[in-house]
Amino acid sequence: MMLMYDVIIIGSGQAGLSMGYYLKKTALSLVIIDQNTRIGDTWRNRYDSLTLFTPPLYSSLPGLRLKKERNCMPTKDDIADYLENYAKTFSLPVQLGIHVKNVSKIDDFFSLETNKGVVEARTLVVATGPFHTPRIPSFSKKLSKDIVQLHSSSYKNPSQLKDGNVLVVGAGNSGAQIAVELANTHKTYLSTIGKLRFLPLFIMNKNIFWWFDKIGILKATRDSFIGRKLQLYGDPIFGTQLKTKMKAGLVHLRERTKTASENEVIFADASPLKVDNIIWATGFRPNYDWLNLPNLVDKQGNIIHKRGITQQKGVFFLGLPWQYRRGSSLLEGVGKDAYYLYQHILTHIR
């Protein structure tokens, strides 16, 4: 790498590559850095059976369509390979194996301390995504060491588990998919906070996201009436696989997991369950401790921004959940946010 760039993008996932796609059109000196050893590894390293519920039309970045049959949902490896091909197609300047340890500001430039030395930039785009530190409840430490405990980010397939039952804690779409898979090999329980809501993947032979697009849900902004409602209730579970397993008695619902002791967990209704394996599908916490810059995060550790533009001049964020729309952190919508920031970055540098 050079020592000074006009723009450094941290992260080579869908957000970083989308930003690179637009900035590559300019004469600005640019580099995209990532701690992984291969583009797409963030997807490639997730659980083996992961399948998207968005079709190729809504799983593509600007300038290049994901090639897949019309109603065939992409797998996580399809997306990983697509991202790698995307970077090659547009000759994006990606440097891999670079871990950013600290970012500070010196005069009008940002100094990045990495495992490969120090580099500087006039402008910084943080595109590290929303998945940082796994969120696991502290009472998990009360459980016996004989119980296999995995966060969903470490889960690959059922072979990692021991014989016996399994409790999946968290009924988002990842938890639902994992529970469906584990029901084929283990007696499976699914712990959820509230009543499950389901939506079919197809209505009248059209993917549900086609309908979302037509009725304006995908265009709803975070501060709109629809956007606020969607953020309040969260995503439903897409598809009918979990509902089918539940009706067949292969996945057993339980209330919120409240505490634990030795070899059992206690649910919100005070009922206990002895467990052999636990998958914590409980999400992530943001972690920006390496950004040694003022006015970036609030007390909860969330980024303070307006559509990715921060109070720190020259620092932009891309790929945050609900950065502007529901799809801001997804393949479907990150390109729109990238184009918006691209225009602001040009103005900032000029």
N, C-alpha and C positions, 0 to 999 in steps of 0.2 A: 504494500500500500504506500501511497504518497504520505506526506506528513500533514498536508492541509487540503481540505476539500470545501467546495461551496456547500454541498449537502452530504450528510451522512445519514443513512437510513439504518436503524437498528432493527433487525428481524427480516427474514427472507420468506415469510409465509405469504398468504394471499394479500395481506395489507401492504407489506413491504414491496412485493413485486408489482402490485398495482401502482404504487407511488413511483417506483422505478420506471414503469412503462411510460408515464407522462413526462417525468423529468429527463428521461433519455432523449427526448425530442429536442432538448435545449442544448446550449453550448456549456452548461454548467458542469463543473467537475463533480463527480458523483460516485459513491460507493455504497453498496448494501452489505452489511456485515451480519453474521449469524454464528452462534456458538455451535450449532449442529455441524456434522461432517458431510451432510448431503441435503440438498434442497428437498423439501417435502417430508423430512423426518418427523416433524411435529405430528403429521397425519400418519405416517408409516408406522410409528411406534405406538399407536393406540390399539385397542383390543381388536383381535383378528376379525371378528364378525361385523365390525362397524359398517353400516350402510347408511348413506344419506337418505333423507326423505324428500329432497329436492331433485327434480329431473335435470338433465344437462343444461337446458335453457336457463335455469336459475342456479347453476353451479359453475358459471364461467366468469372469467375476468375480462376486462376491456381488451378488445383487439383479437381475441382468440377463443373460439368456441370449443368446449369440451366435446370431443367426438364420442358419442355413445348412442345406442338405440333410444328412440324417442321416449318411451315410457320405462326404460331400464334405469333403475337408481344406481348411481355411482357408489363404488366401495371406497374405503379409505385409501387403498392402494391406487385406485384410479385417480383420486385427487392428488396424491403424492407425486405420481408420475406426470400428471398434467402440469403441476407447478414446476417440476424440473424441466419439462419441455417448454413451458412458457418462458422461463428465464433464458433458455437456449435460443428460442425463436427470435426474441428481441435483443439478444446479446446483452443482457443486463449484467452490470459489473458487480457480481456477487463474490464476496470473500468469506469462506467458511472456516470453522474452527476458531472463531474469534469471540472470546468472552469479554464483555464489558464489565469491568470491576467498579469503575467510578466515573461520574461525569461532573465536571465543575466548569465554571465560567471564568475566563481570564480576559479582561478587557472586553472586546467585542466578539470573542471567539469562544467556542466550547472545546474543552479539553477532555478527551476520552482516554482513560487508563485501561488498557486491555492486556490480555495475556501475551500479546505480540508486540507490546510497546505502546507508546502514546501517539494518538493522532488528533488533529484539530479540525473543526468545521465552523463555517459561518452560520449554518443552519442545521438543526437536528430534527429528524422525524423518528419518533419512537413508535415502532410497529411490532411490538412484542406480543400482542394478543392479550386476551383476558385470562388465560390459564397460567397462573404462576405457582403459588404455594397451595398444595392440597389442603382442603378444610376437613379436618377430622376432629370430632368432639373429644375433649380432654378425658372424659370418662372411659374412653377406649383403653386407656392405660391400666384400668382396673381389671381387665379381662386376663384370663390365664394365657400364658405363652403357648399353650397347646392349641389355642384357637388360631386358625389362619386368618389374618386380617390384611386386606389389600384395599388401597384406594382405587377408584375406577381408572385413574391414570396409570396404575401399575398392572392392572388386570389385562391379561392377553387372551386366555382361554381356560376351559374347565380343568385342564391338566394341572394347573397351579394349586388346585384345592385338594384337601384330603377327603376321605369318605365321610358320609354323614350328610347333615343338612347344611343349607347356606341361607344367610339373611342378607338381602340387598337393602341397604338403607339409602333412601332417596329415590323418588319415583318420577324423575325427569325422563327425557327420552333416552339418555344413556343408561340410566338405571333400569328402565323398562326393557331395553334391548338386551342388556346383560341378564336380567331375570328370565327372559324368554329363552335365551340360550342355555342357562344353567338348569332350567326345568327339564331338559332332556337327559341330564345326568345326575341331578341331585334333588332332594326334596327342598323346594325353594319357597322362601318367605320374602315378601316385599313390604317394607315399612314406609308409610307415606304420611305426610302432615295432614292433608285434607282429602276430599273426595276427588277421585281421578276423573279427568275429562278427556274424552277421546274424539278424534276426528279421523275420518277415512282418508286414505291417501288419494283416492280417486272418486270423483263424482261425475256421472254421465261420461265416463271414459276420459275425463280431463283431470290432470293432477290438481290437488287442492291448492297448490301454489299458483296455478294458472287462474283459478277463481279468485284467490287473494289479490292477484295483480289486477284483474278486471274490476273488482269492487273497491279498489283503492287501499286495501290494507297494507300492501307493501310500500305504498307511498306515504303512509301516515307518519308524521314526524313525532318526536318524543313528547312535544308539548301540546300536540293536538288532543282532542277529546278521545279519539280512537287510540292514539298512542299511549295516553295515560292509562286507559282501561287495560290495554294489552300488557303494560308493564306491571300493573297491579295484580293481574291474575296469572301472568306467566304463560308459557307455552302449554298447549294440551299435549297429550300423547298421540303421535301420528301413527295411523295404521291400526289394525285389529288383532295383531298377533298376541299381544298381552291379554286382551279381553278373551280371546279364544283359549289361552292357557288357563286363565282364571276359571272360566266356565267348565273346563275339563278337570278342575281340581288339581292342576299341576303347579300353579302359583297361588300361594295363600297370602291374603292381605293382612297386615297388622298396622296398628296405629303408630304414631310417632315414637321413635326410640328415645327414651327419656334418660336412662342411666344403665349401668352395667355393674356386674360383680362376678368375679371368678369365671364360671363357665356359662353364665346366662345374662341376657339383657332384659330390661324392664321397659314396657311400653307405657304410653300416656294413660292407658286405662288400667294400669297397675298389674296387667297380666305379664307373667315371665315366659321366657323361652330359652331353653338350653340350646346353645349353638355350637357348631363345629367350624364353620367358616363365616366370615363377614366381608362383604364388599361395600365399602363406603363410597357411594355415588352422591357425595355431599358437596360437590363443587370445589371452588378455589377461592383463595384470598389474593387480592392484588399485592404485589411487592415491588416497590420502587425505591428501596433503600439505597440503591446504587446511584440514584439521581441526586447529587448533592447540589440542588438548585432550589432557591426560595420560591414560594407561592405556587407550587405545583400540585400539592395534595392537601386534602382536608383531614380532619381528625380521624376519619374512618379509613384513611389511606386511599381514597378515590381521587382521581385526577380532576382538578378544577379547570374547566375548559368551556368553550362555546364552539361547538361543531369541530372540535379538535384543535382549536386555537387557544393557547394558554396565555396566562398573564406574563410569562417569561418570554420576552421578545426573542423570536428565532427558534422557539421550541414548539413542535406540533406533534399531535398524537393521532394515530390512525388505527382503526380496527377495534375500538372500544365498544362494548355492548350498548346499544341504543345511543351511539355517538350522535346520530341525528335521526336515523330510522331504525326499525326493527332489524333490518339486514346489515347494519353497519359493521358488525363483527363477522359477517358471513360472506361467502363467495358471491352471493346474489347481490349484495348491496355495497360492498367495500369499494368497488371501483368508482361509484358515484361520489363517495366522500373523498376519494383520492383526487379526483378531478377538481373538486372544490378547493382542497388544500393546495393543490398544484398552482392554481391561480393566485392564491394568497402568498405562496412561497416566492413566486416570481416578483410580485409587488414588494415583498419584504427585501429581497436581495437587491432589486433595483434602487 
